[in-house]
Structures are given as structure tokens and as C-alpha cells.
């Protein structure tokens, strides 16, 4: 039995070939940067959306956000605000997509430019940019 462990280890290490990764392939690639964004339509908004990335001043206070958008123009969601201690705030109200492509989530919220690409929804405004990913509800 004592001989079996070194032989097993030797067989695993012998199967691992050495490789060199090209310099241009060493960086982490953000797939969101290369997407072809276009204005979202109202028909594409209903469903469950979860945060994928958050940039700008809002990122300093928001840790997580999720939305459920109904086809009838209502939404609900939750935002996790940084603490101390971190705390969730429930969000709800109505949403409207204007002809100029801006989405307003609630009457008091600032409108955001709404764009979509490959199952993602990007909302951009004065407080930053939020990319949400469609989440499957099973």
C-alpha cells in the first residue's frame, strides 16, 4: 500500500504537461466590454435580474441588487447597502420605459439609459452604471 501512493502521485504529475500562456492571454477579460449594446425594448424587460457589475459613485454604497420586473409595469427588488452593518432595502413601484430609451424604476428614481446585449441589461445614469444579468427562475 505504501508503494501505491507514490506511484499514483507520479502518474498524476507525469500527465501534467508544462505550458506557457501568451502574454496577451494572461489578463482577465471582461466579456461585458465586448458586447454590442443596443436600446432595450419594453418587451425585453420583464423577468428576474441580478447585478453583474456596478461602477461609479453608487458602487461605494451598493453591494448587491436584484429586480423582478412585471410585464404590467410593476417591479419589486432589494438592494444591499454597505454598512456598517450592511442592510437590505426593499424596492417596489412602477417602471416606465420612455421613447428616448430611459428607464425609470419608481416615481422618485432618476431615469437611466437602458441598453441590452446577450441576456444583460445595462442601466447608466449620473450615479454610475449597473449591469444586470437575467436570472432563470425555476
N, C-alpha and C positions, 0 to 999 in steps of 0.2 A: 504494500500500500504506500510506503514511503517513497518508492520509486515512481509511482503513478503521478503524484503531484508535480514533480519537476518535469516529467515528460509532457504532461498536459500544458504546463506553463510554456514549455519550449515550443509546443505545436502552435499555441496561440501567437506567440511573438514571431515565429517564423512566417506566419500568414500575413503579418502586418508589413506591407511594403512601405518603404520610405517614399515620400513625395514632397515636391516643392510647389507652393502656391504662388502664382504670378503676382507681382506687386499690385496690379490693378484689381485683382480678385480678393485682396486681403481686407478691404474695408467692408463694413456693414452697409448694405444697400437698403434704402427706404423705398419700398415699392410704391408708396403714395406719391412720391415726387414725379415718377414717370407716367402717371395716369393721365389720360386725356379727359379733363373735367369739362362738363357742359351744364347748362342750366337744368335744374330738376323740374319735373312736371308734378302737378298735384297728385296724379295717379301713382307716382313712384314713392310718395311719402308714407302712406300707411304701413304700419308694422312696428317691430321692435328694433330699436337702435341702441348700440352700446359704444361708448367712447373708445377710439383707437389712438388718437393723438390730440394733444391740446397745446397750443402755442400762444404766446403773448401774455399780457398782464393777468388775464383770467387764470393762467396756469399757476400763478403764485397762490391762489386761494382755492382752486378746484382740484380735487384728487380723482374724482370719478363722476360720471354722469350717464344716465340711461333714460330713454324716452320710449313711450308707446304712443304712436300717432294713429288715431282712428280715421277712417275714410270720411266720416261725417264732420270732420273739422275739430274734434276734441283731442286733447293729449293729456297724458299723465307721465310723471317721471320722478326721478330722485337725483339729487346732486350731493356728493360728499365733499363738504367744505373742510379745508385744513383747520386744525385746532390752534391751540390745544383745548380740549381734545377734539379730534375730528368728529364731525356730526353730519348726518344726512338731513337734507331738507326736501320735503315732498313738493313737487311741482305739478300744477294742473291748470287747465284752462282751455282756450280755443286757439287753433292755429289758422293762419291765413297766408297764402302764397300770392303775392302781388304780381301784376303783369310785368313789372320790371325784374322779376326773379328774386325778390327779397321775401324771406320767410319771417313771420312774426309769431313767436311762441308765447302767447299771453298778451293781454292788453298793455301791460306795463313794460314789457321787454322791448329792447331796441331791435329793429329789424336787422336781419343778417342776410348777406348774399348766400343763396343756397345753390350748390352745384353737386352733381353726382358723377360717379365713374365706377364701374365694376363692383357694385354692391356697397359702395361707400357714399356717404353724404357729408359734404364739407359745408360748414357754416362759417362765414367770415364777417367780422364787424370791427368796430372800434376797439373792442376789448381783446381781440385776438382771433384765432382760427381754431375751430373744433372739427375734427374728422370723426364721424360715427360710422360704425360698421353694422350692416344689417345682421340681426341675430335671429336664428331659427328658433321658433317656439314649438316644441313637440309635445 
